[in-house]
Amino acid sequence: MAEDIHCETAGTIWKLWVKEGDAVTDGQELFIMEVMKMEVPYEAPCDGIVKKLKIAEGLSLIHISEPTRLRRI
């Protein structure tokens, strides 16, 4: 079963800490968005493996058609 990670607001991906295939733990920081000069961290909602990334550092997001996916382990 996969869980999607949706960005809550428009912004720019400032730091990306993971890549596809990485194992992550519940609460691990995955990436940081810069939103109106503020840093907004996004964390893994569960233990899992990063299945699909649709983001990259420096990418400005208004809307993502396919969210980042995390496969539960």
C-alpha positions as CSV (number, residue, x, y, z in Angstrom):
1,M,0.0,0.0,0.0
2,A,1.4,3.4,-0.9
3,E,0.8,6.8,0.8
4,D,0.8,10.0,-1.1
5,I,2.6,13.1,0.2
6,H,0.7,16.2,-0.9
7,C,2.2,19.7,-0.7
8,E,-0.2,21.9,1.2
9,T,0.7,25.2,-0.5
10,A,2.6,26.6,-3.5
11,G,6.3,27.2,-3.0
12,T,9.8,26.1,-4.0
13,I,11.6,22.9,-3.1
14,W,14.6,24.2,-1.2
15,K,16.2,20.9,0.1
16,L,15.4,17.4,-1.0
17,W,16.8,14.8,1.4
18,V,15.7,11.5,-0.3
19,K,15.7,9.9,-3.7
20,E,13.6,7.1,-5.3
21,G,14.3,3.7,-3.6
22,D,15.5,5.2,-0.3
23,A,14.2,3.6,2.9
24,V,12.7,6.1,5.3
25,T,11.3,6.0,8.8
26,D,8.1,7.5,10.2
27,G,8.7,11.2,10.9
28,Q,11.9,11.4,8.9
29,E,12.2,14.8,7.0
30,L,11.9,14.2,3.3
31,F,12.2,17.7,1.9
32,I,11.8,21.4,2.8
33,M,9.7,23.8,0.8
34,E,10.3,27.6,0.9
35,V,6.9,29.3,1.2
36,M,6.9,33.1,1.5
37,K,10.4,33.1,2.9
38,M,9.5,30.4,5.5
39,E,10.8,26.9,5.6
40,V,8.1,24.2,5.6
41,P,9.4,20.7,6.3
42,Y,7.6,17.6,5.0
43,E,8.0,14.3,6.9
44,A,7.4,10.7,6.1
45,P,3.9,9.6,7.4
46,C,5.1,6.1,8.0
47,D,8.1,3.7,7.6
48,G,8.5,2.9,3.9
49,I,10.5,3.2,0.7
50,V,10.3,6.2,-1.6
51,K,8.5,4.9,-4.7
52,K,8.2,7.9,-6.9
53,L,9.4,11.5,-6.7
54,K,7.9,14.2,-8.8
55,I,10.0,17.0,-7.3
56,A,13.6,18.3,-7.4
57,E,15.5,21.0,-5.6
58,G,14.7,24.4,-7.1
59,L,11.4,23.3,-8.5
60,S,8.6,25.9,-8.1
61,L,5.3,24.2,-7.3
62,I,1.9,25.6,-8.0
63,H,0.2,22.2,-8.5
64,I,1.6,18.6,-8.8
65,S,-0.5,16.3,-10.9
66,E,1.1,13.2,-9.4
67,P,2.1,13.4,-5.7
68,T,5.3,11.9,-4.3
69,R,4.6,8.3,-3.3
70,L,5.9,6.4,-0.3
71,R,5.4,2.6,-0.2
72,R,4.7,1.2,3.4
73,I,7.0,-1.5,4.6
